[in-house]
Amino acid sequence: MPLSMINAGETGIIRKVGGKEETKRFLENLGFVAGDDVTVISKIDGNLIVNIKGSRIAIGKDMANKIMV
């Protein structure tokens, strides 16, 4: 399921990063790599603040839909 479906406070394991090659590279540079844990800190109108590799990152709903957990 996409990362956007995870509720605040839950943790998931990234299974796949989708989208165009440019989008995949952008997300991988932020730390969204298959096999890593990602925790949703807050969720407002589909936009997320997540904790990945010890960093907090804000991503929009469109980007969150490309990350499968």
C-alpha positions as CSV (number, residue, x, y, z in Angstrom):
1,M,0.0,0.0,0.0
2,P,1.2,3.6,-0.5
3,L,2.8,5.5,2.3
4,S,-0.1,7.9,2.2
5,M,-2.3,5.2,3.7
6,I,-0.2,4.8,6.9
7,N,-1.6,6.6,10.0
8,A,0.4,9.0,12.2
9,G,2.5,7.1,14.7
10,E,2.8,4.0,12.5
11,T,6.0,2.6,11.0
12,G,6.3,0.7,7.7
13,I,9.1,-0.8,5.6
14,I,9.6,0.6,2.2
15,R,9.0,-2.0,-0.4
16,K,9.3,0.0,-3.6
17,V,9.7,3.5,-4.9
18,G,7.7,4.2,-8.0
19,G,7.4,7.0,-10.5
20,K,9.5,8.3,-13.3
21,E,13.3,7.8,-13.1
22,E,13.8,11.5,-12.0
23,T,11.2,11.1,-9.2
24,K,12.8,7.8,-8.0
25,R,16.2,9.4,-7.8
26,F,14.9,12.4,-5.9
27,L,13.1,10.2,-3.3
28,E,16.2,8.0,-3.0
29,N,18.4,11.0,-2.4
30,L,16.0,12.0,0.5
31,G,16.5,8.5,2.0
32,F,13.5,6.6,0.7
33,V,15.3,3.4,-0.2
34,A,13.7,-0.1,-0.3
35,G,14.2,-2.0,2.9
36,D,14.4,1.0,5.2
37,D,11.9,1.8,8.0
38,V,9.8,5.0,7.7
39,T,7.6,6.4,10.5
40,V,4.8,8.8,9.9
41,I,5.0,11.6,12.5
42,S,2.0,13.6,11.3
43,K,-0.6,13.6,8.6
44,I,-2.6,16.7,7.5
45,D,-4.8,16.6,4.4
46,G,-2.7,13.7,3.0
47,N,0.6,15.6,3.4
48,L,3.0,13.8,5.6
49,I,5.9,14.5,7.9
50,V,8.0,11.3,8.2
51,N,11.0,10.2,10.1
52,I,13.5,8.3,8.0
53,K,17.1,7.6,8.9
54,G,16.9,9.9,11.8
55,S,15.7,12.9,9.8
56,R,12.2,14.5,9.5
57,I,11.0,15.1,6.0
58,A,7.8,16.7,4.8
59,I,6.4,15.2,1.6
60,G,3.2,15.8,-0.3
61,K,0.4,13.4,-1.0
62,D,1.5,12.8,-4.6
63,M,5.0,11.8,-3.6
64,A,3.7,9.7,-0.7
65,N,1.6,7.7,-3.2
66,K,4.7,6.7,-5.1
67,I,6.3,5.1,-2.0
68,M,5.0,1.6,-1.4
69,V,5.2,0.1,2.1
